[in-house]
Amino acid sequence: MAMEQSAVVVGGGMVGAATACALQLQGIPVTLIDPYPPVLDEALPSEYAIRVSALTLASKHILQSLGAWDYITAARLQPFQQMHVWDAQGNGEIHFHGDDISQPYLGYLVENFVVQKALWQRLQQLSVCTIKASVESISPLGSKGEHRLVLDDGAELRASLVIAADGANSPLRKMLGIEMAQHDYQHTAIVATVKPELSHDNTAWQRFLSTGPLAFLPLPEGFCSIVWSTTPEQADTLMSLPDEAFELQLTQAFDGRLGKVQVCSQRGAHPLTQRHVSTYVQPGIALVGDAAHTIHPLAGQGVNLGLLDAASIAEVVGSAFLKKQNIGEHLVLRRYERWRKGNNAMMMSAMSAFKSLFSHTLLPVTLVRNLGLKWMNRAKPLKREIMLNAVGLRGDLPDMAKPYFKARKS
């Protein structure tokens, strides 16, 4: 039975492509469906893309396990050794350094398209079947979890397991009728590439303003990627400014920490919404990444949670496949849901609490918050534990996210 089983992944972004690679490495035949695959033979553009992710060490380990990390390092990335966070409404601050956890780096800044292309290069190397199409409909076949998918080009597929990785507005999730709870953060994130006057010092910088956090994330050659989360009203105002006026506002909002700032790209603006599905799985169905959950970017955990989903579903399903169990069976898939849903919900709650805590302007709250930052900065054992969890060296991790894990060859 096991040899007849197959999986279909719908959505070829970073998380979907990682899921397809991971399943193929488990020996499961995979088809990846995406209407807009990346062009692999394009030269690397000279300008940095404005969509950037801060990858944790756990995400690096997953990408290494999948065989995609070398492609990323051959393109471009920026490791960072430090993170500096401070409160605009006081003198509280906290500083993290890789030396505190005996690591050369705390993470890596990589443009999203670089990660996606690296994974697609691995898909090609692993001989994963990819189809440039969209799913028109999906319907169950019998009671064992198998589904039939009809594509917009008229083609039909059958699969023991269908994985939705088609983003926050997942069409597949809507076809399946899976409910999603949504909470508007009342924030819009402005993103752009900038060149500060002073060196970023291989540091991820974040200043908490009363209107939301402003992050300067290091890129190669002294550039930075900014993520400025603020109220929708202020975001509209900032987006309407000419570059010179925006640069002045940005420099002031960042307290001139890196000197004058020059904008080197177009600006993008993205409304922020917390989303979480009611269920991650149905018989023959699983959701991963943004199709299952979205989170505030203040801690940069979005794609990292998605990559953990990818590694976890592959581990659960791969184990069932080796035991010749039905990979689409609901009891099998529930192991993945129990593993990831609670962890993701906990991270979402923590980010909501942080957002709420730093948005308060009442003096007592401000005083306590700043005292807390100072105390935590001095409490080295506690700070170390926080860091180990944040970078993905602690917690209930899938094997692929652990250092030195060796994936089985395809």
C-alpha positions in Angstrom: 0.0 0.0 0.0 2.8 2.4 0.9 4.3 2.5 -2.6 0.9 3.6 -4.1 0.6 6.5 -1.8 1.4 10.1 -2.9 1.1 13.7 -1.7 0.1 16.9 -3.4 1.3 20.3 -2.0 -0.7 23.3 -3.2 1.4 26.5 -3.1 5.1 26.8 -4.0 6.2 29.6 -1.7 9.0 29.1 0.9 6.9 26.9 3.1 5.2 24.9 0.4 8.4 24.2 -1.5 10.1 23.2 1.8 7.2 20.8 2.5 7.5 19.2 -0.9 11.3 18.8 -0.5 10.8 17.3 3.0 8.2 14.8 1.9 10.2 13.7 -1.1 13.2 13.1 1.1 11.0 10.8 3.2 10.4 8.7 0.1 6.9 9.9 -0.6 6.1 10.8 -4.2 5.1 14.5 -4.3 3.5 16.8 -6.8 3.8 20.6 -6.2 1.2 22.8 -7.8 1.8 26.6 -8.1 0.5 29.0 -10.9 3.5 31.3 -10.5 6.8 29.3 -10.1 10.0 31.2 -9.8 12.3 31.7 -12.8 15.4 29.8 -11.8 17.8 30.9 -14.4 17.3 34.7 -13.7 20.4 36.5 -12.6 20.4 37.9 -9.1 19.1 41.5 -9.2 21.5 44.1 -8.0 18.8 45.8 -5.8 17.6 44.0 -2.7 14.0 42.9 -2.6 11.8 44.5 0.1 10.3 41.2 1.3 12.9 39.8 3.6 12.8 37.1 6.4 14.9 36.7 9.5 15.7 33.0 9.6 16.3 31.4 13.0 19.0 28.8 13.6 16.2 26.1 13.5 15.2 27.3 10.1 18.8 27.2 8.9 19.0 23.6 10.1 15.8 22.7 8.2 17.1 24.3 5.0 20.4 22.5 5.5 18.6 19.2 6.1 16.7 19.8 2.8 19.9 20.6 0.9 18.9 24.1 0.1 21.2 26.1 2.4 24.2 26.0 0.0 22.1 27.6 -2.7 21.2 30.4 -0.4 24.8 31.1 0.7 25.8 31.0 -3.0 23.2 33.8 -3.6 23.3 36.3 -0.7 22.4 36.5 2.9 23.4 38.5 6.0 24.1 36.8 9.3 23.5 38.9 12.4 25.4 38.5 15.7 23.4 40.8 17.9 19.9 42.1 18.5 19.2 45.4 20.3 15.7 46.4 21.5 14.8 49.5 23.3 11.7 51.5 24.4 11.1 54.9 22.9 9.1 55.9 26.0 11.9 55.4 28.5 15.4 54.1 28.9 14.7 50.4 29.1 16.6 48.3 26.6 17.8 44.7 26.2 20.8 43.5 24.2 21.3 39.9 22.8 24.6 38.6 21.5 25.5 35.3 20.0 28.2 34.8 22.6 25.5 34.6 25.2 24.4 31.2 23.8 27.8 30.2 22.4 26.7 30.8 18.8 28.5 32.8 16.2 25.2 34.2 14.9 21.6 34.6 16.2 20.1 34.3 12.7 20.2 35.3 9.1 18.5 37.9 7.0 17.5 36.5 3.5 15.3 37.9 0.8 12.2 35.7 0.4 12.8 35.1 -3.3 16.3 33.8 -2.6 14.9 31.1 -0.1 12.1 30.2 -2.6 14.5 29.8 -5.5 16.9 27.7 -3.5 14.1 25.3 -2.5 12.9 25.1 -6.1 16.4 24.3 -7.2 16.3 21.4 -4.8 12.9 20.4 -6.0 14.4 20.1 -9.5 17.4 18.1 -8.2 15.1 15.8 -6.2 12.9 15.2 -9.3 9.7 16.5 -7.6 6.9 16.8 -10.1 5.8 20.5 -10.4 2.7 21.7 -12.2 2.1 25.3 -13.2 -1.6 25.6 -12.5 -4.3 26.5 -10.0 -6.7 24.1 -8.2 -10.3 24.5 -9.5 -11.9 22.0 -7.2 -11.2 19.3 -4.6 -13.4 16.4 -3.6 -12.9 13.3 -1.4 -12.7 9.8 -2.8 -14.0 7.3 -0.4 -13.4 7.3 3.4 -9.6 6.8 3.5 -8.6 10.4 3.0 -7.8 10.2 -0.8 -8.9 13.3 -2.8 -9.3 14.2 -6.4 -8.1 17.7 -7.5 -9.2 19.3 -10.8 -6.8 21.9 -12.1 -7.6 25.0 -14.2 -6.0 23.4 -17.2 -8.4 20.5 -17.0 -5.9 18.0 -15.6 -7.0 15.8 -12.7 -4.9 14.4 -9.8 -5.4 11.9 -7.0 -3.5 12.0 -3.8 -3.5 10.2 -0.4 -2.6 13.5 1.2 -3.2 17.1 0.1 -1.3 19.9 1.9 -2.5 23.5 1.6 0.5 25.9 1.6 -1.2 28.5 -0.6 -0.9 31.5 1.7 -3.0 33.6 4.1 -5.9 33.9 1.7 -5.7 30.2 0.8 -8.2 29.3 -1.9 -7.8 25.6 -1.0 -8.7 26.3 2.6 -11.9 28.1 1.5 -12.8 25.2 -0.9 -12.5 22.8 2.1 -14.7 25.0 4.3 -12.1 25.2 7.1 -12.9 28.2 9.4 -10.3 30.7 10.4 -10.4 33.1 13.3 -9.1 36.6 12.4 -8.0 39.5 14.6 -7.0 42.8 13.1 -3.8 44.1 14.8 -4.7 47.6 13.8 -1.2 47.9 12.3 0.2 48.3 8.8 3.8 47.2 8.1 5.8 49.5 5.9 8.7 47.7 4.3 11.6 49.1 2.3 15.4 48.8 1.7 17.4 51.7 3.2 21.1 52.7 3.5 21.8 54.2 7.0 24.7 56.6 7.5 26.3 54.4 10.1 27.1 50.7 10.1 24.4 48.3 11.2 27.2 46.4 13.0 25.6 43.0 12.0 22.8 43.8 14.5 19.1 43.5 14.2 17.7 46.8 15.7 14.2 47.3 17.0 12.7 50.4 18.7 9.3 50.2 20.3 7.2 53.3 19.6 3.8 53.8 21.1 2.4 53.4 17.6 4.3 50.1 17.0 7.7 48.7 16.5 10.3 49.9 14.0 12.9 47.4 13.0 16.2 47.9 11.1 17.4 44.5 9.8 20.9 44.2 8.5 21.6 43.3 4.8 24.9 43.0 3.0 26.9 46.0 1.9 25.6 48.2 4.8 22.0 48.2 3.6 19.1 47.5 6.0 15.6 46.2 5.5 13.1 48.2 7.5 9.8 46.9 8.9 7.8 49.8 10.4 4.6 48.6 12.0 2.3 51.5 12.8 -1.3 52.6 12.8 -3.1 52.4 9.5 -3.6 56.2 9.6 0.1 57.0 10.1 1.0 54.4 7.5 -1.2 56.1 4.9 0.5 59.4 5.8 4.0 57.9 5.6 3.3 56.2 2.3 2.1 59.5 0.8 5.4 61.3 1.7 8.1 62.0 -0.9 11.3 60.1 -0.2 13.1 63.0 1.5 10.3 63.7 3.9 9.9 59.9 4.6 13.7 59.6 5.3 13.5 62.4 7.8 10.5 60.8 9.6 12.3 57.5 9.6 15.5 58.9 11.0 13.6 60.6 13.8 11.5 57.6 14.6 14.6 55.5 14.9 16.1 58.2 17.2 19.0 58.7 14.8 20.6 55.5 16.1 22.2 54.7 12.7 22.5 58.3 11.5 20.7 59.7 8.5 18.8 57.1 6.5 18.5 57.0 2.7 15.6 55.1 1.1 16.9 52.8 -1.7 13.7 51.1 -2.9 10.0 51.6 -3.4 8.0 51.3 -0.2 5.5 48.5 0.4 2.6 48.6 2.9 0.9 45.5 4.3 -2.1 45.4 6.7 -1.3 43.0 9.6 -3.9 40.4 10.7 -3.6 37.6 13.1 -5.2 34.4 11.7 -5.5 30.9 13.0 -7.6 28.1 11.6 -10.0 26.0 13.7 -8.3 22.8 12.6 -5.0 22.0 10.9 -6.1 18.7 9.5 -9.0 16.7 8.0 -8.9 13.2 6.6 -6.3 13.4 3.8 -5.8 17.2 4.3 -3.2 19.3 6.2 -2.5 23.0 6.4 0.9 24.5 6.8 2.4 28.0 7.1 0.3 31.1 6.4 -2.6 28.9 5.2 -2.9 27.9 8.9 -1.7 30.9 10.8 -0.4 34.5 10.4 1.3 36.5 13.1 2.6 40.0 13.8 6.1 40.5 12.4 7.5 42.1 15.5 9.6 39.0 16.4 10.1 37.9 12.8 8.6 34.5 13.5 6.2 34.1 10.5 8.2 32.0 8.0 10.1 30.3 10.9 6.8 28.9 12.2 5.9 27.8 8.7 9.2 26.0 8.2 8.7 24.2 11.5 5.2 23.1 10.2 6.9 21.8 7.0 9.5 19.7 8.9 6.9 18.5 11.4 4.3 17.3 8.9 7.1 15.5 6.9 8.3 13.8 10.0 4.9 12.6 11.1 3.8 11.5 7.6 7.2 10.0 6.8 7.1 7.9 9.9 3.6 6.6 8.9 4.8 5.9 5.4 7.7 3.8 6.6 5.3 1.8 8.8 3.1 1.3 5.7 0.3 3.3 7.4 -2.1 5.4 5.4 -0.5 8.9 5.3 -3.9 10.6 4.9 -5.5 8.9 7.9 -7.0 11.4 10.3 -5.3 9.8 13.3 -1.9 10.2 11.7 -2.5 13.8 10.7 -3.8 14.6 14.2 -0.2 14.0 15.5 0.9 16.9 13.4 -1.9 19.1 14.6 -1.3 18.4 18.3 2.4 19.1 17.7 2.1 22.4 16.0 -1.2 24.1 16.8 -0.5 24.7 20.5 3.1 25.9 19.8 1.8 28.3 17.1 -1.0 29.6 19.3 1.4 30.2 22.2 3.7 32.3 19.9 0.7 34.3 18.6 -0.4 35.0 22.2 3.0 36.1 23.2 3.3 38.5 20.2 -0.2 40.0 20.9 0.9 40.5 24.5 4.1 42.3 23.5 2.2 44.5 21.0 -0.3 45.4 23.7 2.4 46.0 26.4 4.5 48.4 24.3 1.5 50.3 23.0 0.5 51.6 26.5 1.5 55.2 27.2 0.3 55.3 30.8 3.2 56.3 33.1 2.9 53.3 35.5 2.9 50.8 32.6 5.8 52.6 31.0 7.8 52.6 34.2 7.2 48.9 34.9 7.9 48.0 31.2 11.3 49.8 31.2 12.3 48.3 34.6 11.4 44.9 33.2 13.6 45.4 30.2 16.5 46.5 32.4 16.0 43.6 34.8 15.8 41.0 32.0 18.9 42.4 30.4 20.8 41.7 33.6 19.2 38.4 34.4 21.6 36.3 32.3 20.2 32.8 32.9 16.7 33.9 32.0 17.9 35.9 29.0 19.9 32.9 27.8 16.8 30.6 28.0 14.7 33.2 26.1 17.4 33.4 23.4 17.7 29.7 23.1 14.0 29.4 22.5 13.8 32.4 20.2 16.6 31.1 17.8 15.2 27.5 17.8 17.7 25.7 19.9 15.1 24.7 22.6 11.6 23.4 22.4 9.8 20.5 20.8 11.6 20.6 17.5 11.3 18.3 14.5 14.4 16.3 13.7 15.2 18.4 10.7 15.4 21.6 12.8 18.1 20.1 15.0 21.8 20.6 14.4 23.7 17.8 12.7 20.5 16.0 11.5 21.2 14.1 8.4 18.3 13.7 6.0 17.9 10.5 4.1 19.0 10.8 0.5 16.4 10.7 -2.2 
